[in-house]
Structures are given as C-alpha cells and as structure tokens.
Amino acid sequence: MQCVTMFFGEALSLAIFHIMKRRDPEGYKTRMLEARNKGKEVKMNKLLLIVPALGDFFTSTLVYAALNFIPGSVYQMLRGGAIATTCLFSVVFLGSKLLRQQLAGSFLAILGISIVGLSNVVFSDGGDHSAGGGLQVMGYILVIASLLFNGFYFVFEQKLLSKYHLEPLEVVGWEGVFGLSIYAVMLPIFTFLPCPFG
C-alpha cells in the first residue's frame, strides 16, 4: 500500500504539469525551443516510461519484503549501495568514464554497506529481526536485488534525458500512472499470496 500511495502522489504531478502548462504556455514553448536548439527531441513515446516505473515497482516491492527480515536501520544503510549499482550501469550502458574520486566513492560505499551487513549478522542480539540467519540472508539478497533494479532504472532515465527534453513533472506523473497500473494488477495477487513469515 505504501508503494501505491507513492505512485498515486507521483501521478498527481501530471495534473500539476498540465495546470502549469496552461498557466504559462509561453514558458513551455520557450523551453521546447531551447531544447530543439540544443539538439534534443521534444516528442517521446510515453510508453518508454513504463521501464523506470517497472524498475521502481521491483525496487520498492523487494525492499519492503526485505524489511520483514532485517532491521530498518540496516536496510537504510544498505540502500546506499545504489551509488555503486548506478556507477556500474552508467559504465556498462552509457559508456561513462568514471573519475578516480567516483571509483573511490563507490568502493567506500560498498565497503561501508558490507561492514553494516556483516556487523548485523555477527553481532546479532536475538531480537525480532534476528530469529533466523537464513531469513536475514534472504533480506540482504532482496535488498541487493532491489539495488540492481534501482541502478538500472536511474541509468535508463539518464539515457532518456540525454536524448529527449523531458519536463520533470510530466515524467514523474507518467511514471506514477504506469506504476499505479502495475499495482492495480499486482496488489490483488500479493494480497492472496500465502506468507509463512507473518
């Protein structure tokens, strides 16, 4: 439900975009003209935004599932791994060249989240989230999988931004609409899935 609420909020951005476009049509036309002058395309198939919406869907669903198995504080620290996956996918899919400080930053992020993850396993206090080591490992795997989806959809959005001029509110709005559509199908399925961990 938290993801649905997030996507609903994003979808509202589409209405705000259209209101602002009607209130300032000249500003909108100016931005389009400037984008054309910079060599960017101003028309894009909105269905391309299903890809980042799917990435957000998988990222959010996996991390909320992971929170059943690991403490929220550990989860929050592990989320910093998005820096590393985004760097990796930027090199693989965008052909970006990373500077030494960017590589060092990614390495430190990976080192930090590794220490946090290991410390939680090694120094487990037997609390609610420490009931089973196997479940903790599952939680970490789910977070790592979510980071891969997270990095992928960030890089996909960057690819779109390099080719097209995109109005931020419009992009967020369409991603919200597509995200809500995905959850309209998936939420009833999730509701009736048996959960032995609850």
C-alpha positions as CSV (number, residue, x, y, z in Angstrom):
1,M,0.0,0.0,0.0
2,Q,2.9,2.4,0.7
3,C,4.1,1.9,-2.9
4,V,0.6,2.5,-4.2
5,T,0.4,5.8,-2.2
6,M,3.8,6.8,-3.6
7,F,2.7,6.1,-7.2
8,F,-0.6,8.0,-6.6
9,G,1.4,11.0,-5.4
10,E,3.6,10.8,-8.5
11,A,0.5,10.5,-10.8
12,L,-0.8,13.8,-9.3
13,S,2.2,15.5,-10.7
14,L,0.7,15.0,-14.2
15,A,-2.3,17.2,-13.3
16,I,0.1,19.9,-11.8
17,F,2.1,19.8,-15.0
18,H,-0.9,20.4,-17.2
19,I,-2.1,23.2,-14.9
20,M,1.3,24.9,-15.1
21,K,1.5,24.4,-18.9
22,R,-1.9,26.2,-19.3
23,R,-0.9,29.0,-17.0
24,D,2.4,29.6,-18.7
25,P,2.1,28.4,-22.4
26,E,4.9,30.9,-23.5
27,G,7.3,29.5,-20.9
28,Y,6.6,26.0,-22.1
29,K,7.1,26.9,-25.8
30,T,10.4,28.6,-24.9
31,R,11.7,25.5,-23.1
32,M,10.7,23.4,-26.2
33,L,12.5,25.8,-28.5
34,E,15.6,25.9,-26.3
35,A,15.6,22.0,-26.2
36,R,15.4,21.9,-30.0
37,N,18.3,24.3,-30.3
38,K,20.4,22.0,-28.1
39,G,19.7,19.1,-30.4
40,K,17.2,17.3,-28.2
41,E,14.0,15.7,-29.3
42,V,10.9,17.2,-27.7
43,K,8.4,14.3,-28.5
44,M,8.9,10.9,-26.9
45,N,6.7,7.8,-26.8
46,K,5.4,8.0,-23.2
47,L,5.3,4.2,-23.1
48,L,9.1,4.3,-22.6
49,L,8.4,5.5,-19.1
50,I,7.0,2.1,-18.3
51,V,10.6,0.8,-17.9
52,P,11.5,3.1,-15.0
53,A,8.1,2.5,-13.5
54,L,8.7,-1.2,-13.6
55,G,12.2,-0.6,-12.1
56,D,10.6,1.4,-9.3
57,F,8.0,-1.3,-8.8
58,F,10.6,-4.0,-8.4
59,T,12.9,-1.9,-6.2
60,S,10.1,-0.9,-3.8
61,T,8.5,-4.3,-3.6
62,L,11.8,-6.0,-2.9
63,V,12.9,-3.6,-0.2
64,Y,9.5,-3.7,1.6
65,A,9.8,-7.5,1.6
66,A,13.3,-7.3,2.9
67,L,12.2,-5.2,5.9
68,N,10.4,-8.3,7.2
69,F,13.8,-9.9,7.7
70,I,16.3,-7.2,8.6
71,P,16.2,-4.1,10.9
72,G,15.1,-0.8,9.4
73,S,18.4,0.8,10.4
74,V,20.4,-1.8,8.5
75,Y,18.1,-1.6,5.5
76,Q,18.6,2.2,5.4
77,M,22.4,1.8,5.3
78,L,22.3,-0.9,2.7
79,R,20.3,1.4,0.4
80,G,23.5,3.4,-0.1
81,G,24.6,0.6,-2.4
82,A,22.5,2.4,-5.1
83,I,25.6,4.6,-5.7
84,A,27.6,1.5,-6.7
85,T,25.0,-0.1,-9.0
86,T,24.3,3.3,-10.7
87,C,28.0,3.7,-11.3
88,L,28.3,0.2,-12.7
89,F,25.4,0.5,-15.0
90,S,26.5,4.0,-16.1
91,V,29.7,2.5,-17.4
92,V,28.0,-0.6,-18.9
93,F,25.0,1.0,-20.6
94,L,26.0,4.7,-21.1
95,G,29.7,4.2,-21.7
96,S,30.5,6.7,-19.0
97,K,34.1,7.2,-17.8
98,L,34.4,7.2,-14.1
99,L,36.9,9.6,-12.4
100,R,39.1,8.3,-9.6
101,Q,37.1,10.0,-6.9
102,Q,33.9,8.4,-8.2
103,L,35.5,5.0,-8.1
104,A,36.9,5.7,-4.6
105,G,33.4,6.8,-3.5
106,S,31.8,3.7,-4.9
107,F,34.4,1.5,-3.2
108,L,33.8,3.2,0.1
109,A,30.0,2.9,-0.2
110,I,30.4,-0.9,-0.9
111,L,32.9,-1.2,2.0
112,G,30.5,0.6,4.3
113,I,27.4,-1.4,3.5
114,S,29.4,-4.6,3.7
115,I,30.6,-3.7,7.2
116,V,27.0,-2.8,8.2
117,G,25.6,-6.1,6.8
118,L,28.3,-8.2,8.4
119,S,28.1,-6.5,11.8
120,N,24.3,-7.2,11.9
121,V,24.9,-10.9,11.3
122,V,27.9,-11.3,13.6
123,F,26.6,-9.1,16.5
124,S,23.0,-10.2,16.3
125,D,21.2,-9.6,19.6
126,G,18.5,-12.2,19.1
127,G,15.7,-9.6,18.6
128,D,12.7,-9.9,16.4
129,H,14.6,-9.5,13.2
130,S,17.3,-11.9,14.2
131,A,15.1,-15.0,14.6
132,G,16.7,-16.8,11.7
133,G,20.1,-16.3,10.0
134,G,18.6,-17.7,6.8
135,L,15.9,-15.1,6.8
136,Q,18.4,-12.3,7.4
137,V,20.4,-13.5,4.4
138,M,17.2,-13.6,2.4
139,G,16.6,-9.9,3.4
140,Y,20.1,-8.9,2.3
141,I,19.6,-10.7,-1.0
142,L,16.3,-8.9,-1.6
143,V,18.0,-5.5,-0.8
144,I,20.9,-6.3,-3.2
145,A,18.4,-7.3,-5.9
146,S,16.5,-4.1,-5.4
147,L,19.7,-2.1,-5.8
148,L,20.3,-3.7,-9.2
149,F,16.8,-2.6,-10.3
150,N,17.3,0.8,-8.7
151,G,20.6,1.4,-10.6
152,F,19.1,0.2,-13.9
153,Y,16.1,2.5,-13.8
154,F,18.3,5.5,-12.8
155,V,20.5,4.9,-15.8
156,F,17.6,4.3,-18.1
157,E,16.1,7.6,-17.1
158,Q,19.5,9.3,-17.7
159,K,19.6,7.7,-21.2
160,L,16.2,9.2,-21.9
161,L,17.3,12.6,-20.6
162,S,20.3,12.6,-22.8
163,K,18.2,12.2,-25.9
164,Y,14.9,13.9,-25.1
165,H,13.8,17.1,-23.5
166,L,11.6,15.9,-20.6
167,E,9.5,18.1,-18.3
168,P,10.2,16.8,-14.8
169,L,6.6,16.9,-13.6
170,E,5.3,15.2,-16.7
171,V,7.9,12.4,-16.4
172,V,7.1,11.8,-12.7
173,G,3.4,11.9,-13.5
174,W,3.5,9.3,-16.2
175,E,5.7,7.1,-14.1
176,G,3.1,7.4,-11.4
177,V,0.3,6.5,-13.8
178,F,2.2,3.4,-15.0
179,G,3.2,2.4,-11.5
180,L,-0.5,2.6,-10.4
181,S,-1.5,0.5,-13.4
182,I,1.1,-2.2,-12.5
183,Y,0.0,-2.2,-8.8
184,A,-3.7,-2.4,-9.9
185,V,-2.8,-5.8,-11.3
186,M,-0.2,-7.0,-8.7
187,L,-1.7,-5.8,-5.4
188,P,-4.7,-8.2,-5.5
189,I,-2.2,-11.0,-6.3
190,F,0.1,-10.0,-3.4
191,T,-2.9,-9.8,-1.1
192,F,-3.8,-13.5,-1.6
193,L,-0.2,-14.9,-1.6
194,P,0.4,-17.1,1.4
195,C,3.1,-15.6,3.7
196,P,4.6,-18.1,6.2
197,F,6.8,-15.3,7.8
198,G,3.9,-13.1,9.0
